[in-house]
Amino acid sequence: MSLPDLIEILPSRPSPESKCLITVPGSKSITNRALVMAALVEGRTVIEGALWSEDTQVMVECLHRLGFAVDVAADPAEPANRTISVDGLGGRIPNAGTELVPLELFVGNAGTAARFLMAMVCLGGGAFRLAGVPRMHERPQGELIAALRCLGYRIDAEGGTLPVVVHGGGPRPGHCVVSAKASSQFASALILSASRGGWEVVVEGAADEDELPYVEMTRQMVQSFPRAGGRFVIEPDASSGSYFVGADAVYGDGTGRSGLVTVAHWPDSGWQADAAFPRYLPLPAEVSRARDLADSIMTAIVLAPFARHAVRFTELGRLRVQECERVEALRVQLGRCGAKVVEVGDSLEVQPSTLHGAEIETYGDHRMAMCFALVGLRVPGVRLRDPGCVRKTFPNFFAKLAAPAPLGLGVSVRDARTGRVLAGDELLAG
């Protein structure tokens, strides 16, 4: 059983005496970085609290195809997490293809897997072809390809997108400059493999490169990761947690938090930019994607119609080249619900609005589905197309919404075509 193709969220509100304490899965960004680092160190690393979703499963499958021993065990504390053990080989890549028949690596729509693996397999001794779903073939890779070519590796690609064929040349000490303007994942990919490759990586794309939160996350993880095997714990995903912090705001009066919903073990390492999300409620007059929030700015945007003042969201350009064209998608779908939204350049201004129900196109984008589920907590008639796309990062998201308090919000989610309320495995994204 799995989610139907069209669901409806029925507005509801936890009772004041039912305080909800929600656990969220591990960080996707940290999990996929940890998997690459575990493969590159020498010895067995046990990764606890690892997210088990489409993006991380893609990474594990690719590591298997590359010849690494990877064991996956259930996590009793969170159904969407796993304990993953990886036997690292000190920078050696066991499997490879030939120039005529490259080893195929399917990366789905996982930007982290595509980019991190593109750099990592340069350390191998053969040829590797990386390909994904059609949307992944539209997402930019040019800056990373250029940097790897600068280091002396042969990368066969038409333009700056996937599919690509990487011809591994092993460690090749050298210097490269990479821009993080299109995606900070380009820089992170190089930094993850830099010590094994002998690469000196210079990052451009900001006045102060340390302001790039995901690049800084990568640097700090490289410094703290066990160098000869050991134990590494993944913290909860702040971007995923933002939906439940956002739910708490929806249950309020539009000015801030209601105190009905808390996310357990809120991350405090400083690695995740979205850990700052609670500080932006109530919403200020302006929020920047570059300075303030990362993916959770989408959560803030869908909350903005409930605010008591207009909110301007700026520097959103990077959202345009992710799982969908998110700036346009947010404007159009909020507009379907009656929100007053103006798009100017890479900014959106959202006015306080009275919303109504609508059928929401998610564009196969997990964050669109989860964001607009929040609107449905308060607005009758919100229906979501293709809700199963949450499998990318949060496969049990709708199960968390529907679980009774205190472990969930007690929300009714129904099949919008039959009217039947969903339960159990029907709420999971398969």
Secondary structure, DSSP 8 states (H G I E B T S, - for coil): ----SEEEEE-----TT--EEE---B-HHHHHHHHHHHHHSEEEEEEEEEE-SHHHHHHHHHHHHTT--EEEEE-TT-TTEEEEEEEEETT-----B-SSS-EEEE-TT-HHHHHHHHHHGGGSSSEEEEE--TTTTTS--HHHHHHHHHTT-EEEESTTSS-EEEE------EEEEEE-SS-THHHHHHHHHHHHHTEEEEEESSSSGGG-HHHHHHHHHHHHS-TTSEEEE--B-HHHHHHHHHHHHHTTTSSS--SSEEETT---SS--GGGGGGGG-S--SEEETTTT-STTHHHHHHHGGGSSS-EEEE--GGGGGSSS-HHHHHHHHHHHTT-EEEEETTEEEEE------EEE--TT-HHHHHHHHHHHTTSTTEEEESGGGGGGT-TTHHHHHHS-TTTS---EEEETTT--B--GGGGS--
